[in-house]
Amino acid sequence: MNDQPPKKPALHQLPAILTGAAALIASLTAVYVNVRGDRNAAPAPQVQSQASQAAAKPVAAPAKEAPRAVDRWRVNVDRISVQDDGSPGDTDWRFTIEADDDALFAFQQDGLDDTGGRNVAVPKDAGGVLRLDGRDGVRITIQGWRGRLINLGGKPDAVGEGRMTRNGAIGPIRVAAPEASGGSFVFHLSADPAE
């Protein structure tokens, strides 16, 4: 016969394992605290002396960091609402965007259409970087030329102006031709800080 006692199930060993794990965690925590030192706690006498000094003379509040003014902005054309494309059918247009009479960017927008449901265009790659150089804002000028084989005189067919504030806010800008059917658009621009 077999003289060995019957084997106990593994569940009976679980309390011993948990007790050992808890002891290991406690000892590791003690080692960590002793090695690290208590850097965040100040000695009680020092705290009391600081409190008495604060009562004796006022201490200036720490200076708040002034918000850094954004000087470089990435200006983009988000969308163009076409009110009148300037011709029967769809029309190709070329636009320039200027900030205080300095060229910012230019882009071509083909197939603008004033037909309901197709009268909103979303240009691709229509953006540029603008430096404010400490100005409170800039005047935004948009000029447009209708697509044609020959551009006579170089004078824009449609013009509009708006303003960008120093915090990057730009309202919708209406760009229109002098004659009622020569082209009329509303530009929606956005400005994001450029790093």
C-alpha positions as CSV (number, residue, x, y, z in Angstrom):
1,M,0.0,0.0,0.0
2,N,0.8,3.5,-0.4
3,D,2.0,5.4,2.7
4,Q,1.7,8.9,1.2
5,P,-0.9,11.2,2.5
6,P,-3.6,12.3,0.0
7,K,-2.8,15.4,-2.1
8,K,-4.6,18.6,-1.2
9,P,-6.3,20.6,-3.9
10,A,-4.5,23.8,-5.2
11,L,-7.2,25.9,-3.8
12,H,-5.9,25.3,-0.3
13,Q,-2.6,27.0,-1.3
14,L,-4.3,30.2,-2.5
15,P,-4.3,32.0,0.9
16,A,-0.5,31.4,1.3
17,I,0.1,32.7,-2.2
18,L,-1.9,35.9,-1.7
19,T,-0.2,36.5,1.7
20,G,3.2,36.2,0.1
21,A,2.2,38.5,-2.8
22,A,0.9,41.2,-0.3
23,A,4.2,41.0,1.7
24,L,6.2,41.3,-1.5
25,I,4.2,44.4,-2.6
26,A,4.6,46.0,0.9
27,S,8.4,45.4,0.9
28,L,8.8,46.8,-2.6
29,T,6.8,49.9,-1.6
30,A,9.0,50.4,1.4
31,V,12.2,50.1,-0.7
32,Y,10.8,52.6,-3.2
33,V,9.9,55.1,-0.6
34,N,13.3,54.8,1.1
35,V,15.2,55.1,-2.1
36,R,13.1,57.9,-3.5
37,G,13.0,59.8,-0.3
38,D,10.0,61.9,0.6
39,R,10.6,64.9,-1.8
40,N,7.1,66.4,-1.7
41,A,6.7,66.7,2.1
42,A,8.2,69.7,3.8
43,P,9.3,69.5,7.5
44,A,6.7,70.9,9.9
45,P,8.9,73.7,11.3
46,Q,9.7,75.0,7.8
47,V,6.0,75.2,7.0
48,Q,5.2,77.0,10.2
49,S,8.0,79.5,9.5
50,Q,6.7,80.1,6.0
51,A,3.2,80.7,7.4
52,S,4.5,83.2,9.9
53,Q,6.5,85.0,7.2
54,A,3.4,85.2,5.0
55,A,1.5,86.8,7.8
56,A,4.3,89.3,8.4
57,K,4.6,90.5,4.8
58,P,2.5,90.1,1.7
59,V,4.0,87.8,-1.0
60,A,3.4,88.7,-4.6
61,A,1.4,86.1,-6.5
62,P,3.3,84.2,-9.1
63,A,3.2,85.9,-12.5
64,K,0.8,84.2,-14.9
65,E,2.3,83.3,-18.1
66,A,0.9,85.7,-20.7
67,P,-0.8,83.9,-23.6
68,R,1.6,83.9,-26.6
69,A,0.2,85.8,-29.5
70,V,-0.1,83.8,-32.7
71,D,1.9,85.5,-35.4
72,R,1.7,82.9,-38.2
73,W,-1.7,81.7,-39.5
74,R,-2.6,79.1,-42.1
75,V,-5.5,80.7,-44.1
76,N,-7.7,78.3,-46.1
77,V,-10.7,78.6,-48.4
78,D,-13.2,76.1,-46.8
79,R,-16.0,76.6,-49.3
80,I,-17.4,78.9,-52.0
81,S,-21.2,79.5,-52.2
82,V,-22.0,80.3,-55.8
83,Q,-24.8,82.8,-56.2
84,D,-24.2,83.5,-59.9
85,D,-21.4,81.8,-61.8
86,G,-21.2,84.6,-64.4
87,S,-22.3,82.7,-67.5
88,P,-24.9,80.1,-68.8
89,G,-23.8,76.7,-67.6
90,D,-20.8,76.2,-65.4
91,T,-17.8,78.5,-65.4
92,D,-14.1,78.2,-64.6
93,W,-12.7,80.9,-62.3
94,R,-9.3,81.9,-61.1
95,F,-9.0,83.6,-57.7
96,T,-6.3,85.5,-55.8
97,I,-6.3,86.1,-52.0
98,E,-4.4,89.1,-50.7
99,A,-3.7,90.3,-47.1
100,D,-3.2,94.1,-46.9
101,D,-2.3,94.2,-50.6
102,D,0.3,91.4,-50.3
103,A,-0.3,88.3,-52.3
104,L,-1.2,85.3,-50.1
105,F,-2.2,82.6,-52.6
106,A,-4.0,82.0,-55.9
107,F,-6.0,79.0,-57.1
108,Q,-8.1,77.8,-60.1
109,Q,-11.6,76.6,-59.5
110,D,-13.2,74.9,-62.5
111,G,-16.8,74.2,-63.1
112,L,-18.5,76.6,-60.7
113,D,-22.3,76.3,-61.1
114,D,-25.1,78.4,-59.6
115,T,-27.7,75.6,-60.1
116,G,-29.4,74.7,-56.8
117,G,-27.8,71.7,-55.2
118,R,-24.5,72.2,-57.1
119,N,-23.8,75.7,-56.0
120,V,-21.2,75.0,-53.2
121,A,-17.6,74.3,-54.2
122,V,-14.9,73.0,-51.9
123,P,-11.5,74.0,-53.3
124,K,-8.5,71.7,-52.8
125,D,-5.1,73.2,-52.0
126,A,-6.5,76.7,-51.6
127,G,-4.5,78.1,-48.7
128,G,-1.4,80.0,-47.6
129,V,0.5,81.1,-44.6
130,L,0.0,84.7,-43.3
131,R,2.3,86.5,-40.9
132,L,0.6,89.2,-38.8
133,D,3.9,90.8,-37.7
134,G,2.2,92.4,-34.6
135,R,-0.8,93.8,-36.5
136,D,-4.2,93.8,-34.9
137,G,-5.6,92.2,-38.1
138,V,-5.5,92.4,-41.8
139,R,-7.7,93.4,-44.7
140,I,-8.4,90.3,-46.9
141,T,-9.1,91.0,-50.6
142,I,-10.3,88.4,-53.0
143,Q,-10.2,89.0,-56.7
144,G,-11.7,86.7,-59.4
145,W,-11.2,86.3,-63.1
146,R,-13.7,84.4,-65.3
147,G,-12.0,81.7,-67.4
148,R,-11.6,82.7,-71.0
149,L,-9.1,82.2,-73.7
150,I,-7.7,85.7,-73.6
151,N,-7.6,87.8,-70.4
152,L,-8.1,91.4,-71.7
153,G,-6.7,94.2,-69.5
154,G,-6.0,92.0,-66.5
155,K,-8.7,93.7,-64.4
156,P,-10.6,91.3,-62.1
157,D,-14.1,90.4,-63.0
158,A,-15.2,90.1,-59.3
159,V,-13.8,91.7,-56.1
160,G,-14.6,91.4,-52.4
161,E,-13.1,92.5,-49.1
162,G,-13.2,91.3,-45.6
163,R,-11.2,91.4,-42.4
164,M,-9.2,88.9,-40.3
165,T,-8.7,89.7,-36.7
166,R,-5.5,89.0,-34.7
167,N,-7.2,85.9,-33.2
168,G,-7.9,84.4,-36.6
169,A,-11.6,85.2,-37.0
170,I,-12.7,85.7,-40.6
171,G,-16.3,86.3,-41.5
172,P,-17.9,85.4,-44.8
173,I,-16.6,87.6,-47.7
174,R,-18.9,88.5,-50.6
175,V,-17.1,88.6,-53.9
176,A,-19.1,90.1,-56.8
177,A,-18.8,91.6,-60.2
178,P,-20.0,95.2,-60.8
179,E,-22.8,94.0,-63.1
180,A,-25.5,91.8,-61.6
181,S,-24.9,88.7,-63.8
182,G,-21.1,88.9,-64.0
183,G,-20.5,86.6,-61.0
184,S,-21.3,86.6,-57.3
185,F,-19.9,84.4,-54.6
186,V,-19.6,84.1,-50.8
187,F,-16.2,82.9,-49.6
188,H,-15.9,81.1,-46.3
189,L,-12.3,81.2,-45.0
190,S,-10.7,79.8,-41.9
191,A,-7.4,80.5,-40.1
192,D,-5.5,78.1,-37.9
193,P,-2.3,78.8,-36.0
194,A,0.8,77.7,-38.1
195,E,3.7,76.4,-36.2
